[in-house]
Amino acid sequence: MTEQPLVSIVTPVYNDAEYLRDCIESVLAQTYRRFEYIIVNNCSTDGTLEIAREYAARDPRVRVYTNARFVRVVENYNIAFRHISLESKYCKPVAADDLILPECVERMVGVAEGHPTVGIVGAHGLYSDAQMGVSCRGVPYGTSLVPGGALVRAYLLERGPAVFGSATFFLYRSALLRSRQAFFNEFEIHSDSEACLDAMEHYDFGFVHQILTFTRVRNTEV
């Protein structure tokens, strides 16, 4: 049997001890088993580091890094991306206060492996604020690949699928992350969407028609 490709799951974290255990448990519960889990602690002061180290001591797939200085959230994502293994084929970000469902990585990798031109895979997700509904809407049911150029044109004309947003929504091809020194523009307020739009110049977009993520809506992001 062909060995599963290595997936790097990354969680940048700052003072999220209240939610971090649930996040980590959701990662370790994945049906997809060949992954490394990288947690980047951004100088937390609330017990976050102790929780991360507790899990790293139990499971060799979990690695913990601590920044030498406090950085803003976008820069911490870029730092996490730089820590992924050279063997990594895909990268799955999970914010420290978010969750991923057990089949998340398996289903997303399945789409990416089935479509070599896909650079980013998305899926439906739930928000903690019920009024926000379901994320990543508009991809026609049954469609697992959307050509990158067509998606960008539709998005910019405001009539296409609303698929770009929080990094927790996506699985990235690691080669895409490595193609830019800083994948997220640290000076752009919508850096996640900007990076996805830029990637669609060279890649296509994959999609799983299933709820695979849970995003906590908060007003305290730094």
N, C-alpha and C positions, 0 to 999 in steps of 0.2 A: 504494500500500500504506500502511496505517496505521502510523505510527511506533511503535516499541516504547516502553512506559512506562519512565521512568528509575528504576533501582534503585540505592539507596545501600547499599553493602556497608561495614560498619564493623568495625574490629578495635581494641579497647582493648588496650594491651600494657604490660607491666612486666617487664623483665629476662627476655625470652623469645628471646634471640638464637639459642639452640640450635634452636628450632623455627620461628622466624618466616619464614625463607625458604620452607619447605615450605608454610606457611599461605598466604603471598602467591602462590606459584606455583599453588596450587589455585584461588585466586580468579581469577587472570589466565587460567587455562585454561578458564573457563566458556564453554559454547556460547552463552549469552545475552551479547550484546555491549554493550548500552546500559546501562552502569553507571558509577558513580563509586565509588572505593575510598578510604575515609577511615581512616587509621591514627592513633590517639591515643596518643602515647608518654607514659607516666606517670613521668617523671623517671628513666628507666632508666640504669643505670651499666655495662652489659655489652656495649655495641655494638649494641643494638637500634635506636637512632636512626640510626646509620650505615647499617644494612641497609635501613631504611624509606626513607631519603633516596636510597639507591642506586636503588631501584625507582621512586621518584617522578621521578627524573631521566630514566628511560627511558620512562615511560608517563604521559602527561598526565592519565589518569583517576585516578592515585594522588595523594592529598594527605596530607601529614603535619602533625600538630599536636603540640606538646609542652606539657604542663601546666606552669604556673608553680610549682606545689607538688604534692607527692605526695598522692594521694587514695586511698581504698579502692576495691576493684574495682567495686562497684556504682555508686559515684559516677562512675567513669571511663566506664562504659557510658552513663550519662545525659549526660555531656559529649559522648561520641561521637554520640549521637542528636541533640544540639543542633547539630551541625556539618553535618547533611545538607542538601542543596540544597532550596530552596523548590519546585523542580520535581519532586522525588522523589515517586513514587507508592508505592513499597515500600522497605522497609529489611531487609537481611539481615545480622544480626550473625554474626561468625565469631571465636571466641576465638583468641588468637595461637598456641596450641599445638594447635589443631584443624585439620581439613581439610574441604573440601566437594568432592564429586565433580563432574565436569564438567557434568552435566545438572542440578545442584541448583537453580540460580536459574531456569533455563528451565522446569523442571517445576513449581516452586512458583508462579511467576508465572502459568503456564497455569491452575492451579486458581483462583487469586485473580481472574484476569480472567474466568473462566467463571462465577464466583459473586460478584456485587457485594456480597453481605451478609457475606462472609468478611472477618474482621479479622486472623486469624492462620492461617498455613498451616504444618503440620508434616509430617514424613516419618519413616520409619525411619532409624536410624543405628547405627553400630557403636561399641563402646567398645574402648579399648586393653586393658582387662581382660576377657578372654574369659569369665570367670565371670559378668559382668554381662549378657551376651547382647546383645540388640538393644533399642534405645530405642524409646519411643513405641509401645506395644503396645495392642491391644484394639479398634481401629477395624475394624468388619467389612469384609472384603475387597470391593472394588468401590465402597465408600462414599467419596465425595470431599468430602461436606459433612455436618457434624454440627451440629444446632441448638445455639446457645450455651447456652440455658437448660437443655436436656436434658443437655448435657455436664456442666455444673456440678452438677446434681442427682446424676447418676450418680457423678461424681468424689467429692463430699462423702459419699456413702453407701458409698464404697469398693467399688463393684461395677462402675464404669464404666471406660472406656479410660484407661490410664496414659500420658497424652500430654504432660503439663506437665513442665518441667525446664529444662535449660541453654538459654540463648539461641541457641546454635549450631543447635539443632534447628529453629528457626523462621524464617519470613519474616513480617514485620509490615507492615500497611498504614500508611503514613507518617502519615496523618490520625489514626490511633490514637495514635501516639507523640506527636503534637503536641497531643493532647487533655488531656495531663497535663504540668504544669511539670517534674516528674521522673517519668518513666515507671516506673522501678523505685524502690520505697520504700527509701531508704537506711538505714532503721532496722529493716528486716525481714529476718531471716536467709533466709527463703524468698521473696525479693522477686520472682524470676522467675515462680514459680507464682502468687503473689498477683496480679501484674499481669495474667497470662493469665486468671485467674478473674474479675477485675474487668472485663476487656474483654468477656467472654462475656455480660455484661448487655446489651450493645448490638450485638454482632457474633456471627456464626457461626464455626465452626472448619472449616478446609479440611485435606485430608490427601492425601498422595501415597504410594501403596503401593509404595515403592521405597527402598532404602538410598541416602541422599544425603549423609550426613555421617559424619565420624569424630571421636570425642571422646576425647581423651587423659585418662586418669584419673590425677590427681596429688594429693598431700597438702600442697601448698605454696602454695595460693591465699591471697592477702593481702586 
